């Protein structure tokens, strides 16, 4: 199960998640119906070895990419 780590500073449409020890950035997609309780986000970048690298990349994004 994906765990929310951090939202982008300008929008909740981009967020950093952790799944099974891997960190990834997801973009909100309201049509994403995973049918298993996962948040409605789809992978756009990843995987980062730790949350610091994931947060650094998340902060590099403008928030308008997706």
Secondary structure as the mmCIF struct_conf table of DSSP 4:
data_model
#
loop_
_struct_conf.conf_type_id
_struct_conf.id
_struct_conf.beg_label_comp_id
_struct_conf.beg_label_asym_id
_struct_conf.beg_label_seq_id
_struct_conf.end_label_comp_id
_struct_conf.end_label_asym_id
_struct_conf.end_label_seq_id
STRN STRN1 UNK A 3 UNK A 7
BEND BEND1 UNK A 9 UNK A 10
TURN_TY1_P TURN_TY1_P1 UNK A 12 UNK A 13
STRN STRN2 UNK A 14 UNK A 19
TURN_TY1_P TURN_TY1_P2 UNK A 20 UNK A 21
STRN STRN3 UNK A 22 UNK A 28
TURN_TY1_P TURN_TY1_P3 UNK A 30 UNK A 31
BEND BEND2 UNK A 35 UNK A 37
BEND BEND3 UNK A 40 UNK A 40
STRN STRN4 UNK A 41 UNK A 48
BEND BEND4 UNK A 49 UNK A 50
HELX_RH_AL_P HELX_RH_AL_P1 UNK A 51 UNK A 60
BEND BEND5 UNK A 61 UNK A 61
BEND BEND6 UNK A 63 UNK A 63
#
